[in-house]
């Protein structure tokens, strides 16, 4: 109509519903191995009532340790990994024993795999390796002033060597895709934040 204001369509914003936490129900063990169990777990949606069985990997917690020497080098292991059938450059780590403190486990694994020990060991992060299917966590521990103090104590099926490398060289290898273990990359990511803060404080 002449003189009338033009019609303006104002779309309404679609508000997505908040995700719900499904209710965990009965579970049964599908397989048991020396490193993990495979579970089938029933979950029920709290609103829709939908029931589904999901596969959950029931595994112990793990620990990875960034061991830093006084001359600003990181202690690494080069280890054969059966899953990828390749050698992998990594920071030391392993399985936490039942009821074992993550920091204690880190110090133990560092000594067993590399012969190194240090001071001021502390937890810097805890992450979920794959929350889609796994129920465990990986704890990341920083150890300072690492020195070679003991002989290594490798398990019979562990095939590895130990080396030390300057911090910036290790971080460069991670950025270049030369370090591919995802949990090691997570450890270096958290370490780098601390490392940069130390560098700034020294300026």
N, C-alpha and C positions, 0 to 999 in steps of 0.2 A: 504494500500500500504506500502511496506517495506520502513522504514525510515521516514514515515510520522508521525506527532504528533498525539496522540490519540484524538478522538473527545470528547470534554467536553461539556455537556449540562448545561447551566447556566439558571436556572429558573428566569423568570421575576417576580418581586414583584407585587402582585395584590393590586391596590390602591382602597380602598373602597370609594365610593362617600360620600361627607359630608352630614349629615342628614339635611333635609330641615324643615323649620318652616311652617306648614300648615296654610292656611289663614282661619281665623274664619269668619263664615257667620251668617246666620239667626239662631235664637234659639226659642224654645217654651217650656213653663213650663208644665211638666208632673204631678207634684205633689207639694203641698205646705204644710209645717208643721211648728210647732212653733220653731223648731231648725234648719231646713234646707229646701231648695227647690231642686227639682229634675228637671234638664233641659235636653232637647235634642238639641244638638248644631251641626250645619253642618260645616264641615271643608273640604277645597279643597286643594289638593296637588299643589304646585306652578309650578311644571314641568310637571307631568303626567296628571294633570287636574282631578284626581280621586276625587270624592265627597263621603263623608261618614257622617252619623249621629252618634254622640258619646254622651254617657250619662255623664253628669257633675253634681256633687254634689255642689250646691251653698250654702256655709255655711259662717257664720261670723267668724272672726278671734278668736283664743283662746289664753289664756295665762296660763303658769305654772310658779310657783315661788319656788325657793330654798331659804328657810328662815333659816339662820344660827344664832344660839345663840352665846353669848360670850364665853360659855364653849364648843364650837365646836360640837354642836349637830344640827341635821336637824329636822325641824318641819314637821311631816307627818300626813296624814289622812288615816284612814282605812274605805273605803266607799263601800256600796253595789252598784254594777253595774248591771243594768237591761239587758244589752246586753249579758253579760256572765253568768248572774244569780249567781254571786259570789261576795264575798268581795274582794276588791283590795287595796293593800297598795300603796299609791301614795304621791306625793308632792301636795300641794294645787293648784287649778287652776279653770278656768271657761271661760265663754264667755265674750268677750270684747263688750261693748255696742257701738252703732254707734258713730263714731268720737271720741271715748275714747282713750286716750293715753295708750299704753300697760303697761307702768310702773305704771300709776295711777290705771289701772284695776288690776294689780298684787297686789298692796297694799290693794285695796278694797277686792279682793277675799281672801287674806290671813287673813284679819281681820274678814270677814264674816264666813269663814270656821273654823278658829282655835282660834280667839280672840287675835292673835299675831300681833304685829307691830314692826317695826325696823327702821333702818337708811341706808343711802347710797344705796337706791334701784336703780338698773340700769339694762338695757337690756344687756344680754350676747350672745344671738343668736336668730335668727328667722328661722324657718324651714317650709317646706311644708309637712303636715302629710301624704298625699298620692297624689302626682302630677298626677298619672294615671287617677284619677276620681274626685279629689277635687280641688277647686280653692282657698281655704283659707290657712292661715298661722297660726302657733302656735309660740308665742313669749315666750322666756325663760328669766325670770328676777331673779336676785340675790338680796336678802335683808340681810343685816348684823345686828348684835346686836339685834336679835329678842327677844322680851319679851312678856309675857302674859299681855295684857292691857285692854281687853274688853271681854264682853260675846259674844258667838257665835251667828250668825244670819243665821241659816240653813233654806233653803226653805222647804216647806211642804213635798216634795217628796225626800229630801236628808236624807239618813240614813248613819251616819258616826260617828266616834270617832277620837280624836286627840291624838297624842303621839309624843314624841321627842326621838331621838336615835343618838348615836355618829356617826360622819361622816363615819368612817371606817366600822362600822357595817352596815350602809345603803348601802355603795358601795359593801360590801360583799354580801348582800342580792340580789343586782342587778346582780352580777356575778354568783350567785348560781341559778338564775332563780326564786327567791322568789318574785321579783318585775317584773311584766309582762306587764304593761302598756307601750306601745312603746314610747309615748311622754314623759312619766316620765323618761324612760331610756335615751332618748335623752337629757333631762334636766340634768340628773346626769352625762352624758358623758361630756357635756360642762362645768359643774361645776367642775368635777374632774380635768380638765386641769388647771383651776384657782386655785384649792385647792393645787395641787402639786407645782405650782409656788410659792404659799405663803409658803409652807413648806420648799422649797429650800431656800427662802430668809431669813428664820428664822435660818438657820444653821450657 
